């Protein structure tokens, strides 16, 4: 049974279409990722599915309830952690948990056991009397998650939960999510971090409010066209600029100090051309060779293919 289903879900703000004809399904107990850059429509999608916004057209069902016709029923079955989750800085960890337990109508009898379990689950027991405003970024995220789980939701929505969190806290957060999956909680996560996409059972790539692709990480990787060369140069930004301007028939992406070239031509031929162009520009080529594609490469490739196939569109 699907925990989430959308059918041509669309949301417009004036002339701006934030979400366009989104159709997807998320199975019960699945860890599903909505992956896209800032402004792709992830937060608007979240707010539609959590019945905070009404769609301009289309339909969606969450936990078996329609997002417009049964909006209040949906809120009883979901947990939602927004990018700026509403923790109260002047309240302690335990006071925040009691506050959200009150909001969700959790009885006094139930909440003591739940709160103790959530504190242990998130490793916040030792910080139960610390004010939320004095917690680290990672601890705030874990407290926000604990508050969203206080009423035992069937479906958990997390809008970029690891944004701005240090790497250690990110790993800890994902550990907690994996433990939740054992309890058959459906988890719908949005992220701009493509390196996190490997963690999902399935994921959807979204850009400008439109679904580009949906499937398992392995299925998404099969969408890659051409071969990928990775090169390192003495001046990576200048090298990427030269290659974008002078190397035809390829796409060029800069990833820190690495440059990825996606090419349909034989990789040896493209490598020789790149080496020649950089040599003429006075940029030292440190190394170059073929690599397996990552999800960043897939995303860029799918975007490029879509741009090639579709004419320019006005809202």
C-alpha positions in Angstrom: 0.0 0.0 0.0 1.2 3.5 -0.9 1.8 5.8 2.1 2.0 8.8 -0.3 0.5 9.2 -3.8 0.3 12.3 -6.0 -1.5 12.7 -9.3 -0.5 15.7 -11.4 0.1 17.8 -8.2 0.6 21.5 -9.2 1.1 24.6 -7.2 1.4 28.1 -8.6 2.2 31.4 -7.0 0.9 34.0 -9.5 2.8 33.4 -12.7 5.4 31.2 -11.0 4.8 27.4 -11.1 6.6 26.0 -8.0 5.4 22.4 -8.5 4.4 21.2 -11.9 2.3 18.0 -12.6 4.1 16.0 -9.9 3.1 12.3 -10.1 4.7 9.8 -7.8 4.1 7.0 -5.2 5.9 6.2 -2.0 5.4 2.8 -0.4 4.7 2.2 3.3 7.9 1.8 5.3 10.0 3.3 2.5 12.8 5.9 2.9 12.2 8.2 -0.1 14.2 11.2 -1.1 13.2 14.3 -3.0 16.5 15.6 -4.4 17.1 18.9 -6.0 18.9 22.2 -5.7 17.6 25.3 -3.8 14.5 26.6 -5.5 13.6 23.3 -7.1 10.2 23.0 -5.4 11.1 20.7 -2.6 9.7 22.7 0.3 6.5 23.6 -1.6 6.0 19.9 -2.3 6.5 19.1 1.4 4.0 21.8 2.4 1.4 20.5 -0.1 1.8 16.9 1.2 1.5 18.0 4.9 -1.8 19.9 4.1 -0.2 23.3 4.9 -0.8 24.5 1.3 -3.6 23.7 -1.0 -2.7 22.7 -4.6 -3.6 24.8 -7.6 -4.6 21.6 -9.4 -4.1 17.8 -9.1 -4.5 15.5 -6.1 -2.5 13.8 -3.4 -3.2 11.3 -0.7 -1.1 10.7 2.5 -1.7 7.8 4.8 -4.9 7.2 2.8 -6.3 10.7 3.3 -6.8 13.4 0.6 -4.6 16.5 1.3 -7.5 18.9 0.8 -10.7 17.0 1.6 -9.2 15.3 4.7 -6.5 17.8 5.7 -7.1 17.5 9.5 -7.0 13.7 9.4 -3.7 13.8 7.7 -2.2 16.0 10.4 -3.0 13.3 13.0 -0.9 10.7 11.1 2.2 12.6 10.1 5.2 14.2 11.6 6.7 17.3 9.9 10.1 18.8 10.5 10.5 22.0 8.5 13.8 23.7 7.7 13.2 26.0 10.6 11.5 23.7 13.0 9.7 25.5 15.8 11.8 24.7 18.9 11.4 27.1 21.7 14.9 28.4 22.7 13.9 29.4 26.2 12.4 26.0 27.0 14.5 23.0 28.0 14.7 19.8 26.0 12.2 18.1 28.2 9.9 21.1 28.2 9.9 21.2 24.4 8.9 17.6 24.3 6.1 18.1 26.7 4.9 21.1 24.7 4.7 19.1 21.5 3.0 16.2 23.4 0.4 18.7 24.5 -0.1 20.0 20.9 -0.6 16.4 19.6 -2.9 15.4 22.5 -0.6 12.7 23.8 -1.9 11.6 27.2 0.1 11.9 30.4 0.1 8.1 30.7 1.6 7.6 27.3 4.0 10.5 27.1 6.4 9.6 30.0 7.4 6.3 28.3 7.6 8.0 24.9 9.7 10.9 26.1 12.1 8.6 27.9 12.4 6.5 24.8 12.9 9.4 22.4 15.5 11.0 24.7 17.5 7.7 24.7 16.8 7.2 21.0 18.3 10.6 20.1 21.0 10.5 22.8 19.6 13.6 24.5 18.9 12.1 28.0 21.9 13.8 29.5 20.8 17.2 28.0 17.1 17.0 29.1 17.4 20.1 31.3 19.4 22.2 28.9 17.7 25.0 27.1 17.1 24.4 23.4 18.8 27.7 22.5 22.0 26.4 24.1 22.1 23.1 22.0 24.5 22.6 19.1 23.1 22.5 15.6 23.1 18.7 15.5 21.4 18.4 18.9 18.7 20.9 17.8 18.0 18.7 14.7 17.7 15.6 16.9 15.4 17.4 19.3 13.3 18.6 16.4 13.0 15.0 15.2 12.1 13.8 18.6 9.3 16.4 18.8 8.0 15.4 15.4 7.9 11.8 16.6 6.2 12.4 19.9 2.7 11.2 18.6 4.1 8.1 16.7 3.3 9.3 13.2 2.8 6.9 10.3 4.6 9.2 7.8 7.5 11.5 8.7 8.3 14.5 6.5 11.8 16.0 6.9 12.6 19.1 4.9 16.4 19.3 4.4 17.1 17.9 7.9 20.9 17.9 7.6 21.3 21.3 6.0 24.0 23.2 7.9 24.8 20.3 10.2 28.3 19.1 10.7 29.3 15.7 9.1 29.4 13.8 12.4 25.9 15.0 13.3 24.7 14.1 9.8 25.9 10.5 10.2 24.2 10.3 13.6 20.9 11.7 12.2 20.9 9.1 9.4 21.5 6.4 12.0 18.4 7.5 13.8 16.4 7.5 10.6 17.5 3.9 9.8 16.3 2.8 13.2 12.9 4.3 12.5 12.6 2.3 9.4 12.6 -0.9 11.4 9.4 0.4 13.0 7.8 0.7 9.5 7.7 4.5 9.6 7.5 5.9 6.1 10.1 8.7 5.8 10.0 11.3 3.1 13.2 13.5 3.0 14.1 16.4 0.9 17.8 17.2 0.4 20.1 19.3 -1.8 23.0 17.0 -0.9 23.4 14.5 -3.7 25.9 12.5 -1.7 23.0 11.6 0.6 20.9 10.2 -2.2 22.6 6.8 -2.1 20.9 6.3 1.3 17.4 6.3 0.0 15.4 3.2 -1.1 14.1 5.3 -4.0 14.5 8.9 -4.9 13.0 11.6 -7.2 15.1 14.2 -9.0 13.3 17.5 -9.1 14.2 20.7 -10.9 12.2 23.9 -11.4 9.2 22.1 -9.8 9.2 19.3 -12.3 10.0 15.6 -11.8 13.1 14.6 -13.9 13.4 11.0 -12.8 12.3 8.6 -10.1 13.7 5.2 -9.1 16.3 3.4 -6.9 19.8 4.9 -6.9 20.9 2.1 -9.2 18.0 2.8 -11.7 18.8 6.5 -11.6 22.4 5.8 -12.5 21.3 3.9 -15.6 20.1 7.2 -17.0 23.6 8.4 -17.4 24.6 9.1 -21.0 28.1 9.0 -22.2 31.4 8.5 -20.3 32.8 10.6 -17.5 36.4 11.8 -17.3 37.7 13.2 -14.1 40.6 15.6 -14.2 42.7 17.7 -11.8 44.5 20.8 -12.9 46.7 23.4 -11.3 44.0 26.0 -11.7 40.6 24.2 -11.6 38.3 27.1 -12.0 40.2 28.5 -15.0 40.5 25.0 -16.4 36.7 24.4 -16.2 36.1 27.7 -17.9 38.5 26.9 -20.8 36.9 23.5 -21.3 33.3 24.8 -21.2 34.2 27.5 -23.8 36.4 25.4 -26.1 35.6 21.7 -25.8 32.5 21.1 -27.9 29.9 18.4 -27.5 30.5 17.8 -23.7 29.2 19.0 -20.4 31.7 20.2 -17.8 31.1 20.3 -14.0 33.4 21.6 -11.3 33.4 19.6 -8.0 35.8 21.3 -5.6 39.2 20.8 -7.2 37.9 18.1 -9.6 36.5 18.6 -13.0 34.1 16.1 -14.6 33.7 16.0 -18.3 30.7 14.0 -19.7 31.3 13.0 -23.3 29.7 10.8 -25.9 33.0 10.5 -27.8 35.6 7.9 -26.9 37.2 9.0 -23.6 40.7 8.8 -25.0 39.9 11.3 -27.7 38.2 13.7 -25.3 41.1 13.4 -22.8 43.6 14.3 -25.6 41.5 17.3 -26.6 41.3 18.5 -23.0 45.0 18.1 -22.5 45.8 20.1 -25.6 43.4 22.9 -24.7 44.7 23.3 -21.2 48.3 23.2 -22.4 47.6 26.1 -24.8 46.0 28.0 -22.0 49.1 27.5 -19.8 47.2 25.4 -17.2 49.0 22.3 -15.9 47.1 19.0 -16.2 47.8 16.9 -13.1 45.9 13.8 -14.0 42.9 12.6 -16.1 41.0 9.4 -16.4 37.6 7.7 -16.7 35.5 7.2 -13.5 32.1 5.7 -12.5 29.3 8.4 -12.4 28.1 9.8 -9.2 24.6 11.1 -8.6 25.8 14.7 -9.3 26.9 13.6 -12.7 23.5 11.8 -13.3 21.6 15.0 -12.3 23.6 17.2 -14.7 23.3 14.6 -17.5 19.5 14.3 -17.1 19.2 18.1 -17.0 21.2 18.5 -20.1 19.2 15.9 -21.9 15.9 17.6 -20.9 17.2 20.9 -22.2 18.1 19.4 -25.5 14.7 17.7 -25.9 12.4 20.5 -24.9 11.8 24.0 -26.4 12.0 27.0 -24.1 8.8 27.3 -22.1 7.1 30.3 -20.5 5.1 29.9 -17.2 
